[in-house]
Amino acid sequence: MDWNKIALEIRKGNTVLVLGPDAIPFYPARKDAAQSLVDETTFSRLTRKDIRERLNGQISYFYKRDNLFLFKDARAKRDAMEIVEECIHHRNWLPDAELLRKIVAMPFPIVLNLNPDKYLFEAFLKYFREPMFDYFSIRNKSGHVNFDKKPDTKESPLIYNLCGSVMDDLDSVVLDHFDLFKFMQKLLNDEGVPRLLTDSLHTANRFILLGFELERWYFQMFLHYLNRLDGPFDNINQNFPILSNVSEDSREFVMKQFNIEHFAASRADFDLLYQACERENMLRKINDPASPVELQIRMLVAQNKIAEALDTLKNHLDDTEMKQIDLPFLRSRQADWLEKSQKKLATAEHLDVEINRIRNTILTYAHQI
């Protein structure tokens, strides 16, 4: 992919970033989480897992392919909404700090978020300034809305939560097929969608899709909406899926229907896009409150000095942090990766994915210092 060309289109303000349910990785921040042998998850997977475990007797069915529930009654659904809200506050898992920092720095005028959280909004508060924020809801929306002018690439970016905002309206999240049906019904008619947003989508000509399961039919419907397809030959936009999967059976159809030239199965391509923006000197000038230790660890990770980065992290965590973060687990993963790499016991693709996960976990832990 010519990421330099796409970076220049971002500068023009015609490229929108869309965060799917699997866009932001989460890493274990407590030993009991790490010992579950899950080294990476997402907010969507976490909330679904917690709902299934805590409401076991109140769920008639969980349809894994669509990531939706069938609840036994209204009370069970309300309890599920409250669990989603609680997941935002607990500290068992931490969102990828380095990825959030990079997204803030990249001058997208609009970031559409298909998660009901505000992690990216909080990252903007920390690194840049308060962005414009709004969210879509299938019900009568209340709560704070800050969206009163056209978004731009530098000073006034917009974060728009398409699947609700649990911190603003508990019942705005999408959990079952009824929610999904009402969501599609309203969204496809632009009902409740701000005019400033729809105008911006009409002028956009490129969409970076991060963390999408394009096998799901409703994501394909969403792409149809996003690209503003009013006729069978209207699609002149380009879509760039990163960290996205689609089966071989559906790949050719999806690529032709939505002008997709390349599927990037890993997050590494997003880092290449960030580097292209950096080379073009077009990143936002962010405030970086990182400690000297965090900056040192970033430098070591960038130089692929993983063992030294782990040692530095261990030496600067206080007793409380050491009790929470399972560094031996992370160190054992690094040793396992090194052995497999030296003895060629795994494919290059698998090794790249694993070492990138280890790097990003280290950076997220260092962010806590």
C-alpha positions in Angstrom: 0.0 0.0 0.0 1.1 3.6 -0.8 0.5 4.9 2.8 2.3 8.2 1.8 -0.5 8.9 -0.7 -3.2 8.2 1.9 -1.4 10.4 4.4 -1.6 13.3 2.0 -5.3 12.6 1.6 -5.7 12.8 5.4 -4.0 16.2 5.3 -6.7 17.4 2.8 -9.4 16.4 5.3 -11.1 13.9 3.1 -10.3 10.7 5.1 -12.3 9.4 8.0 -11.1 6.9 10.6 -13.6 4.3 11.6 -12.9 2.2 14.8 -14.6 -1.2 14.8 -15.3 -3.4 17.8 -11.8 -4.9 17.7 -9.9 -1.7 17.0 -8.3 -1.0 20.4 -6.5 -4.0 22.0 -6.7 -4.4 25.8 -3.9 -6.0 27.9 -4.2 -7.6 31.3 -3.4 -5.3 34.2 -3.8 -7.8 36.9 -2.3 -11.2 37.5 -5.6 -13.0 37.7 -6.4 -11.5 34.2 -3.0 -12.6 32.8 -3.4 -16.1 34.3 -6.5 -16.6 32.1 -3.9 -17.1 29.3 -5.5 -14.4 27.3 -2.7 -11.9 26.4 -5.0 -9.5 24.4 -8.7 -8.7 24.1 -11.0 -5.8 23.2 -13.7 -3.9 25.0 -16.4 -5.6 22.9 -15.1 -9.1 23.9 -14.7 -8.1 27.5 -18.2 -6.8 27.9 -19.7 -9.8 26.1 -17.7 -12.2 28.3 -18.7 -10.4 31.5 -22.4 -10.4 30.5 -22.4 -14.1 29.7 -20.7 -15.0 33.0 -22.7 -12.8 35.3 -26.1 -13.2 33.6 -25.9 -16.8 32.8 -29.4 -17.6 33.8 -30.9 -14.5 32.3 -29.7 -15.0 28.7 -31.7 -17.2 26.3 -29.0 -17.2 23.7 -25.8 -15.5 22.6 -25.3 -15.4 18.8 -21.5 -15.3 18.6 -21.4 -14.7 14.8 -23.3 -11.4 15.2 -22.1 -10.7 18.7 -25.6 -10.2 19.9 -27.7 -11.5 22.8 -31.3 -12.8 23.3 -32.3 -11.7 26.8 -35.1 -13.4 28.8 -36.6 -10.2 29.9 -36.2 -6.4 30.2 -34.5 -6.6 33.6 -31.8 -8.9 32.2 -31.1 -6.4 29.4 -30.9 -3.6 31.9 -28.5 -5.5 34.0 -26.4 -6.1 30.8 -26.2 -2.4 30.1 -25.0 -1.8 33.7 -22.3 -4.4 33.2 -21.1 -2.6 30.1 -20.9 0.6 32.1 -19.0 -1.1 34.9 -16.4 -2.6 32.4 -15.3 1.0 31.6 -14.4 1.6 35.2 -12.6 -1.5 36.2 -8.9 -1.7 35.9 -8.3 -5.4 35.2 -7.5 -4.6 31.6 -5.9 -1.5 30.0 -6.5 -0.1 26.5 -3.5 0.2 24.3 -2.0 3.5 25.3 0.4 3.8 22.4 -2.3 3.3 19.8 -4.6 5.9 21.4 -1.7 8.4 21.5 -1.1 7.8 17.8 -4.7 8.2 16.8 -4.9 11.5 18.7 -1.7 12.7 16.8 -3.0 11.8 13.3 -5.0 14.6 11.9 -8.3 12.8 11.0 -11.1 15.3 11.0 -13.6 12.7 12.1 -13.2 9.4 14.0 -16.3 7.2 14.0 -16.3 4.8 16.9 -18.5 1.7 16.9 -17.9 1.1 20.6 -19.9 2.8 23.4 -16.8 3.9 25.4 -15.0 7.2 25.6 -11.4 6.0 25.8 -10.4 8.0 22.7 -12.2 11.1 24.0 -10.2 10.8 27.3 -7.0 10.4 25.2 -7.7 13.6 23.4 -8.2 15.4 26.7 -4.8 14.1 27.8 -2.7 14.7 24.7 -4.4 17.4 22.8 -7.6 19.2 23.8 -11.3 18.4 24.2 -12.6 17.3 20.8 -16.1 17.7 19.6 -18.1 14.7 20.7 -21.6 13.3 19.9 -23.2 9.9 19.8 -26.0 8.1 18.0 -28.9 6.6 19.9 -31.9 4.6 18.8 -33.9 6.2 21.6 -34.5 9.8 22.6 -31.1 11.1 23.4 -30.1 13.1 26.5 -26.7 13.9 28.0 -23.9 16.2 26.9 -23.4 16.9 23.2 -20.5 19.1 21.9 -20.9 19.2 18.1 -21.7 22.6 16.8 -19.4 23.3 13.8 -17.8 21.5 10.9 -14.9 19.2 11.9 -11.4 19.9 10.6 -8.1 18.0 10.6 -6.1 20.2 13.0 -8.1 22.1 15.6 -11.6 20.8 15.8 -11.8 17.0 15.2 -15.0 15.1 15.9 -15.4 11.8 17.7 -18.8 10.3 16.9 -19.9 7.1 18.7 -22.2 5.3 16.3 -23.3 2.6 18.8 -24.1 4.8 21.7 -22.2 6.2 24.7 -22.8 4.2 27.9 -21.3 7.0 30.0 -23.9 9.5 28.7 -26.9 7.3 28.1 -27.0 3.8 29.5 -29.7 2.5 27.1 -27.9 3.9 24.0 -25.8 0.8 23.5 -26.5 -2.0 21.0 -26.9 -5.4 22.6 -29.5 -7.5 20.8 -31.2 -7.9 17.4 -33.9 -5.4 18.4 -31.3 -2.7 19.0 -29.6 -3.6 15.8 -32.8 -3.4 13.8 -33.7 0.0 15.3 -30.1 1.2 14.7 -30.2 0.3 11.0 -33.7 1.7 10.6 -32.7 5.1 12.0 -29.2 5.3 10.6 -30.0 4.4 7.0 -32.6 7.2 7.0 -30.1 9.6 8.7 -32.7 10.0 11.5 -31.0 11.5 14.5 -27.7 11.9 12.7 -26.3 15.5 12.8 -26.4 17.3 9.4 -22.8 18.4 9.9 -21.7 14.8 10.0 -23.7 13.6 7.0 -22.3 16.6 5.0 -18.8 15.6 6.0 -19.4 12.0 5.0 -20.6 13.1 1.6 -17.3 15.0 1.0 -15.1 12.2 2.4 -13.6 9.9 -0.3 -11.5 7.5 1.8 -12.2 5.5 5.0 -9.6 3.8 7.2 -11.4 0.8 8.8 -9.6 -0.5 11.9 -10.8 -3.6 13.7 -13.8 -4.8 11.6 -15.2 -8.3 11.1 -16.4 -7.6 7.5 -17.9 -11.1 7.4 -20.8 -9.8 9.4 -23.6 -8.6 7.2 -24.5 -5.6 9.2 -20.9 -4.2 8.8 -21.4 -4.5 5.1 -24.7 -2.6 5.4 -22.8 0.0 7.4 -20.1 0.4 4.7 -23.0 0.9 2.2 -24.2 3.8 4.4 -20.8 5.2 5.1 -20.0 5.4 1.4 -23.3 7.1 0.7 -24.3 4.7 -2.0 -27.5 5.9 -3.6 -27.1 3.9 -6.8 -25.5 0.7 -8.0 -22.6 2.5 -9.7 -22.0 5.3 -7.1 -19.1 3.9 -5.3 -16.0 5.9 -6.2 -14.7 6.0 -2.6 -11.9 3.8 -1.3 -11.9 1.8 1.8 -8.8 0.5 3.6 -9.5 -2.3 6.2 -6.7 -2.8 8.8 -6.8 -5.5 11.4 -9.8 -6.9 9.6 -10.8 -10.4 8.6 -13.1 -11.8 5.9 -13.4 -15.3 4.6 -12.1 -16.3 1.1 -15.8 -17.0 0.1 -16.7 -13.3 0.8 -13.4 -11.6 0.1 -13.8 -11.0 -3.7 -17.4 -9.7 -3.3 -16.5 -7.3 -0.4 -13.4 -6.0 -2.2 -15.3 -5.3 -5.5 -18.4 -3.9 -3.8 -16.5 -1.4 -1.6 -13.4 -0.6 -3.6 -11.0 -2.4 -1.3 -7.6 -3.1 -2.8 -5.9 -4.7 0.2 -6.8 -6.3 3.5 -4.4 -5.7 6.3 -4.7 -8.6 8.7 -2.5 -7.0 11.4 -2.2 -3.6 13.1 1.3 -3.1 11.6 -0.2 -1.4 8.6 -1.8 1.3 10.8 1.7 2.0 12.3 3.0 2.4 8.7 0.3 4.9 8.1 1.3 6.8 11.2 4.9 6.8 10.1 3.8 8.2 6.7 2.0 11.0 8.5 5.1 11.6 10.6 7.4 11.8 7.5 5.0 14.4 6.0 5.3 16.5 9.2 1.6 16.6 9.5 0.9 15.1 13.0 -0.9 17.2 15.5 1.5 18.8 18.1 0.3 16.9 21.1 1.1 17.4 24.8 2.9 14.3 25.9 2.9 14.1 29.7 5.0 10.9 29.6 7.5 10.4 32.5 11.2 10.2 31.6 11.0 6.4 32.3 8.1 6.0 29.9 10.1 7.8 27.2 13.1 5.7 27.9 11.0 2.5 27.5 9.5 3.8 24.3 13.0 4.3 22.9 14.1 0.8 23.9 11.0 -0.8 22.4 11.6 1.2 19.2 15.1 -0.2 19.1 13.7 -3.7 19.6 15.6 -4.0 23.0 12.7 -5.9 24.5 14.6 -7.5 27.4 16.1 -4.1 28.4 12.7 -2.5 28.2 11.2 -5.2 30.6 14.1 -4.7 33.0 13.6 -0.9 33.0 9.8 -1.4 33.6 10.5 -3.7 36.5 12.9 -1.3 38.1 10.5 1.6 38.1 7.2 0.0 39.1 6.2 0.6 42.7 5.1 -2.3 45.0 1.4 -1.8 44.2 2.0 -1.8 40.5 4.2 -4.9 40.8 1.5 -6.8 42.5 -1.0 -5.9 39.8 1.1 -6.4 36.6 2.3 -9.9 35.9 5.7 -9.1 34.4 7.0 -12.7 34.7 4.1 -13.8 32.4 5.1 -11.1 29.9 8.8 -12.1 30.2 8.0 -15.7 29.6 6.1 -14.8 26.4 9.1 -12.8 25.2 11.4 -15.8 25.9 9.0 -18.2 24.1 8.9 -15.8 21.1 12.8 -15.6 21.1 13.1 -19.4 21.1 10.6 -19.9 18.3 12.2 -17.2 16.3 15.7 -18.6 16.6 14.6 -22.2 16.0 12.1 -21.2 13.3 9.3 -23.0 15.1 6.6 -20.6 13.9 5.7 -18.6 10.8 7.1 -15.1 10.3 3.6 -13.7 10.3 2.8 -15.4 13.7 6.1 -14.2 15.2 5.5 -10.6 14.0 2.0 -10.5 15.5 3.3 -11.8 18.9 6.3 -9.5 19.2 4.1 -6.5 18.3 1.6 -7.5 21.1 4.5 -7.8 23.5 5.8 -4.4 22.5 2.4 -2.7 22.8 1.8 -4.4 26.2 5.1 -3.0 27.5 4.2 0.5 26.3 0.8 0.3 27.9 2.3 -0.8 31.2 4.9 2.0 31.0 2.1 4.5 30.5 0.9 3.6 34.1 4.2 4.8 35.7 
